[in-house]
Amino acid sequence: MNFEPFILTLKLATLTTCLLFMVGIPLAYWLAYSKYRIKYVVEALVSMPLVLPPTVLGFYLLLAFSPENQLGKFLDQYFDLRLVFTFHGLVLASVIYSLPFMVQPLRSGFSGIPNAWLDAAKTMGKSSWATLFRILLPNMKNALITAGVLTFAHTIGEFGVVLMVGGNIPKETRVISVAIYNEVEGMNYTMANQYSLLLIAFSFTVLLVTYLINHRKNHMLSYD
Amino acid sequence: MIELSLKKALTGAEGKIALDISCQIQSGELVGLYGPSGAGKSSVLRMIAGLMRPNEGVLTVGIETWIDTENKVFLKPEKRNIGMIFQEHSIFPNMTVYENLVFALDKGQDKSFVDELLDSIGMEKMAGQSPMKLSGGQKQRVALARAMVRKPKILLLDEPLSSLDMEMRRNLQEYIVKFHREYGLTTLLVSHDASEISRMAQRVLVLENGQFSFDGSPELFFKA
């Protein structure tokens, strides 16, 4: 079996998850605590990938990234960055597509922290940074784990966006879901079957381990 | 001396209240803030702490101006040297009892004061414990010690005793009075328990319909 698509998929999912933690934590923090009404607009936008068919998002990303378009041309000329049919493009598309899977659990995590804790930290002279890293994040580990795993798993299962933006280039954009599709197209059912089983086994293990960890944590954290 | 004159439009469970209060509190006083629930007692404390902004008004503490809406002065809560205890438990569960107190230290402040405080609330043996294992009364005792870590001159108590049973309540009342005397604090205690205020405070401010309707000795007020 050729493991390349599987390894490429893991690379994509890991990178997407890391980037989304960096984007998702500030965004979820802002959504949880901001008093500006515009946050509802932002929240709706963040959740759009949940309801849109992946092809819609993929189609517009394809248009936007295309070198014939302003954005694509700008990136190509000034940063030498091509996002259509490249791994970089896949990462960016995945980040946008998996955004709600990162932001929503984190947002509920932030909202679950009692206000009195934040007020107490403020009256102790603590900055928002200190409060975020010492109080908020350490007390929402479950939300962090859930957000990370959902994002990772969702990226692994991506198909529509990946195919639209990345196409089907071996070692560059042929992730496992595309590889399965490719094998089925070529009537190569044995290969498709092997890839699919691998994906099922992997996803199941990841989810099982997560639930076990979360359950243990909950158990340890519960009062009495 | 604390001198305040503050206005704030509040929306509570019982409709709108136009809070319009002014008073002077001498240093070293222990003042009870009494009134029906929803009268805005907590809001008064929160404005002094800087956790809530008044619509207009002035608040001076000694020679410092903490709030002066006309001149756009609003000192952030982080910059006001106060200690505050809340009705809900605000001990951070991700830290031990000792770490909770250490977290409150200012940069460069000596840690030995933490041990001294734990000693004086009789919890030196529980320093390494997780706060999850403490009773409600013990948690509030830790909160009291933690509020004292930065050696504040003002202690604000937002019904910290209301969720405790009688015995624990008495116990904590004694600690509060002890700290108040020992550290020369100016203390404001919000409570809707007449006997508690009679026992602890030398002066009671009664908040009704957004204004202080009584200012004087608790014996005089509660006897009437």
Contacts between the chains, C-beta under 8 A, distances in Angstrom:
chain1	res1	chain2	res2	distance
A	114	B	88	5.9
A	114	B	90	7.2
A	116	B	86	4.3
A	116	B	87	7.6
A	116	B	88	4.4
A	116	B	89	7.3
A	116	B	90	4.2
A	117	B	90	5.4
A	117	B	92	6.4
A	119	B	46	8.0
A	119	B	49	7.6
A	119	B	51	5.3
A	119	B	77	7.9
A	119	B	84	7.3
A	119	B	86	6.5
A	119	B	90	7.3
A	120	B	84	7.0
A	120	B	86	6.6
A	120	B	90	4.0
A	120	B	143	7.6
A	120	B	146	7.8
A	122	B	49	7.9
A	122	B	50	7.5
A	122	B	51	6.6
A	122	B	76	7.9
A	122	B	77	4.2
A	122	B	78	5.9
A	123	B	49	5.7
A	123	B	51	7.5
A	123	B	77	5.6
A	123	B	80	7.8
A	123	B	82	5.8
A	123	B	83	7.0
A	123	B	84	4.3
A	123	B	147	7.5
A	123	B	156	7.9
A	124	B	103	7.1
A	124	B	104	4.3
A	124	B	146	7.5
A	124	B	149	7.4
A	124	B	150	6.7
A	125	B	78	4.7
A	125	B	79	7.3
A	125	B	81	7.7
A	125	B	106	6.4
A	125	B	150	6.5
A	126	B	78	6.7
A	126	B	103	7.7
A	127	B	78	6.7
A	134	B	92	7.9
A	134	B	103	6.5
A	135	B	92	5.6
A	135	B	94	7.5
A	138	B	94	4.1
A	139	B	92	7.0
A	139	B	93	6.5
A	139	B	94	5.2
A	221	B	93	7.2
A	221	B	132	7.3
A	223	B	132	5.9
